[in-house]
Amino acid sequence: MHWKPRMTEDTDYKLDFFKRLGLADETGRLDLEKTKAAYCQAHKNRDFEIELYWKRATYFWGFQVSFLQLSVSF
């Protein structure tokens, strides 16, 4: 299934972007299956990045609490 975007003034650079990603052919038609797969992969990557962020934040706050506890006890 292919979809042809509406022509706007920013269509040229968008089509170039999609072509470089391999999501559009030379006529400017987007391959919806490839596009959907690319969005799913991007979503998985973002979820992974957010998960790592929270792990780092928890690790950081653990150190902060332990140092605060040490400074209060002395």
N, C-alpha and C positions, 0 to 999 in steps of 0.2 A: 504494500500500500504506500502510495506516495502523496505528498502534499506540497503544493506550490504556494509559497508565501505571497502575501499582498505586496505590491510594489510601493515602496515608500522611499524617502530620500536616504534612509540608512540601510536599505536592503543590500546594497553592494558590499559593504564590509561584513554584514551578517552572513551573506552567502559565501563570501570568501572564507570566513571563519568556519562555517559548516563544511565547506569543501576541504579545507586543510585538516579537519578532524575526520574526514572520510564519511560524513553523514549526508552529504549531498552530492549528486552527480553533476556533470557539466551543464545540464539544462537548468539546474537550480532546484531540482526536486529533492525533497528530504526523504530519506528512508526511515519510516516511522519505527520499524523494528530496531534498527541500529540506534536511533535516537533514544528510544525507550531504554535500551540496554545501557547506553552511555549515562542517562540520568540515574538509573538504578545503581550503577557503579559509583557515580559521584555521590549519591546519597549514602552508600555504604562507607565510602571514604570519609565523609563528613561525620557520620556516626562514630567511626573509629577515632577520629581526631578529638571529638567531644569527650569520648570515654577516656582517652589519654589525658586530656586536660583535667578532668575531675580526679583522676588518679594522682597526677602531679600536685594538684591543689590540696588533696587530702594529705599527701606526704609532707608538703610544705607546712600545713597547719599543725600536723603532728609535731614537727620540729619546733614550731612557735610555742605550742602549749608546753612542751617539755622544757624549753629554755625559760619560759615564764615561771614554770613550777620550780626550776632550779634557782632562779633569781629571787623568788619569794622565800624559799626555804633558807637562804643564807642571810 
